[in-house]
Amino acid sequence: MPTNIRKINPIDLEPDVAVGIMLPMTDSDGSLFKLSYTTQDQAISNLKNLLLTSMGERPMQPMFGTNIQKSLFEQLTTSLLNRIEQTIKRAIEYWLPYIILEDLEVEGFYGTVNGMAEQGVYVRLLIRVTAEGANIPITVLYTPSTIQIIEE
């Protein structure tokens, strides 16, 4: 009779061993790098890195990232929002297959950013890193002048 075995990443068993570097790279205490100590924290940081990188921006990996920034100057239509959603799904499936995408919403944004009227795109993701893990919300605002991770 098959049993369901719970998978634990062996890196997480040592709480003093860093797994990687988180985004943003500077820590609030002024240190150069903020380190992640769990695979879940590192997976979230990797997803933010993927969403904030334009395709072609990363040397030696020109297909890493998304083309969301390039689409910001197109007419904001349902077709464009669907295309952005598919781009994000494909990028996560290819580059971060260990992330479980529970929900993805892409919608238009019309508002003020840094005192200026902007038009852009909101991307809201609900992800899990393990099958038993909690859902983690991530929101990104893309406008022609800025890309921001909205902390919830």
Backbone torsions as a table, in degrees:
resi	resn	phi	psi	omega
1	MET	NA	125.6	-178.3
2	PRO	-70.9	146.0	176.8
3	THR	-118.4	153.4	178.7
4	ASN	-90.2	110.9	-178.6
5	ILE	-96.0	127.7	179.5
6	ARG	-78.3	126.7	-179.9
7	LYS	-90.2	132.6	175.1
8	ILE	-124.4	129.6	178.0
9	ASN	-70.1	125.5	-176.3
10	PRO	-61.8	-22.0	178.5
11	ILE	-66.4	-34.8	-178.1
12	ASP	-69.5	-11.5	-178.2
13	LEU	-76.4	-15.6	179.3
14	GLU	-112.2	99.8	-173.5
15	PRO	-67.8	-15.6	-178.8
16	ASP	-95.7	-0.4	-178.3
17	VAL	-102.0	120.0	-179.7
18	ALA	-73.5	143.1	179.3
19	VAL	-91.4	-35.6	-178.1
20	GLY	-175.5	-166.3	-178.2
21	ILE	-106.9	134.5	-178.4
22	MET	-96.9	162.0	174.4
23	LEU	-104.0	142.9	-7.5
24	PRO	-67.1	156.6	-171.1
25	MET	-71.1	-29.6	179.3
26	THR	-87.4	139.6	179.7
27	ASP	-89.6	161.4	-178.7
28	SER	-65.4	-22.2	179.4
29	ASP	-87.4	5.4	176.4
30	GLY	91.7	-3.3	178.4
31	SER	-70.4	156.1	-172.8
32	LEU	-68.0	-44.4	-176.5
33	PHE	-123.5	134.4	172.1
34	LYS	-95.5	123.5	-175.9
35	LEU	-96.6	149.6	173.8
36	SER	-104.4	142.9	-176.6
37	TYR	-115.1	1.1	175.3
38	THR	-131.5	154.9	178.8
39	THR	-66.6	-29.5	178.1
40	GLN	-65.5	-46.8	178.2
41	ASP	-61.1	-40.6	-179.6
42	GLN	-68.7	-37.3	178.1
43	ALA	-63.4	-40.6	177.7
44	ILE	-63.8	-42.9	178.1
45	SER	-63.3	-40.6	177.8
46	ASN	-63.4	-38.9	178.0
47	LEU	-65.9	-43.9	177.3
48	LYS	-60.0	-42.1	178.4
49	ASN	-60.6	-43.3	178.8
50	LEU	-62.3	-44.4	-177.3
51	LEU	-71.8	-27.0	-178.1
52	LEU	-91.0	-4.9	-178.0
53	THR	-101.5	132.9	174.8
54	SER	-85.7	144.3	175.7
55	MET	-59.6	135.4	-178.7
56	GLY	92.0	-11.3	-177.7
57	GLU	-78.3	-29.7	-174.5
58	ARG	-93.3	119.9	178.5
59	PRO	-60.8	142.2	177.4
60	MET	71.1	-7.0	175.4
61	GLN	-138.4	68.3	-173.5
62	PRO	-66.2	-16.7	-179.5
63	MET	-92.6	-3.0	179.6
64	PHE	-74.4	135.6	176.8
65	GLY	109.6	-164.2	179.5
66	THR	-133.1	166.9	177.4
67	ASN	-105.0	30.4	-177.3
68	ILE	-63.3	-43.1	-177.7
69	GLN	-59.5	-38.8	179.9
70	LYS	-66.2	-30.2	-177.2
71	SER	-82.0	-6.1	-178.0
72	LEU	-66.7	-20.0	-178.5
73	PHE	-95.9	3.6	174.8
74	GLU	-87.4	164.1	176.6
75	GLN	-64.3	133.0	-177.0
76	LEU	-78.8	97.9	-178.9
77	THR	-123.7	168.7	176.1
78	THR	-60.9	-37.6	178.6
79	SER	-61.8	-42.8	178.3
80	LEU	-65.0	-43.9	179.6
81	LEU	-62.1	-39.8	176.5
82	ASN	-64.8	-40.1	178.4
83	ARG	-63.5	-42.0	178.0
84	ILE	-63.6	-41.8	178.9
85	GLU	-60.4	-44.8	179.2
86	GLN	-65.8	-37.3	177.7
87	THR	-61.1	-43.9	-179.8
88	ILE	-66.0	-44.7	179.5
89	LYS	-59.9	-45.6	-179.9
90	ARG	-63.9	-41.5	-179.4
91	ALA	-64.0	-43.0	179.3
92	ILE	-66.6	-43.6	179.3
93	GLU	-60.8	-38.7	-176.9
94	TYR	-80.7	-50.4	-172.1
95	TRP	-89.2	-29.0	-176.4
96	LEU	-131.4	62.5	-175.2
97	PRO	-65.9	-14.5	179.5
98	TYR	-81.3	-5.8	177.5
99	ILE	-94.3	129.8	178.5
100	ILE	-95.3	115.1	-179.6
101	LEU	-88.1	106.4	-178.8
102	GLU	-80.4	-42.0	-176.6
103	ASP	-152.7	147.1	178.1
104	LEU	-143.1	124.6	176.6
105	GLU	-123.4	132.9	174.3
106	VAL	-125.5	122.6	-179.3
107	GLU	-141.5	157.5	179.7
108	GLY	-69.9	152.3	178.3
109	PHE	-127.2	128.2	173.2
110	TYR	-130.1	114.9	-177.4
111	GLY	-175.8	-160.6	-177.9
112	THR	-112.4	132.0	175.6
113	VAL	-129.6	121.8	-178.6
114	ASN	53.5	40.1	176.9
115	GLY	79.3	4.6	-179.8
116	MET	-119.4	142.2	176.5
117	ALA	-68.7	130.1	-177.4
118	GLU	-134.2	154.6	170.6
119	GLN	-123.7	136.9	-178.2
120	GLY	-164.5	-151.9	-175.5
121	VAL	-137.1	132.1	169.8
122	TYR	-94.0	134.2	173.3
123	VAL	-121.4	118.9	178.6
124	ARG	-116.0	124.1	179.9
125	LEU	-119.1	147.4	171.4
126	LEU	-124.9	114.9	-172.3
127	ILE	-125.9	163.6	168.7
128	ARG	-135.7	149.6	179.0
129	VAL	-98.2	-30.5	175.9
130	THR	-126.5	162.1	-179.4
131	ALA	-62.1	-31.8	-179.5
132	GLU	-92.1	-7.4	-173.4
133	GLY	-70.7	162.5	178.1
134	ALA	-77.8	154.6	175.6
135	ASN	-72.8	135.4	-177.6
136	ILE	-119.1	119.8	178.5
137	PRO	-85.7	139.1	175.1
138	ILE	-135.0	131.1	178.4
139	THR	-125.3	132.0	178.6
140	VAL	-124.7	134.3	175.3
141	LEU	-109.3	120.5	176.8
142	TYR	-106.9	124.2	170.1
143	THR	-133.9	165.4	179.0
144	PRO	-59.0	-27.2	-177.2
145	SER	-97.1	-16.0	-176.2
146	THR	-157.6	156.4	170.1
147	ILE	-128.0	123.1	-175.4
148	GLN	-129.1	139.0	167.1
149	ILE	-86.2	122.1	179.7
150	ILE	-91.3	113.8	-180.0
151	GLU	-77.2	132.4	-178.8
152	GLU	-108.3	NA	NA
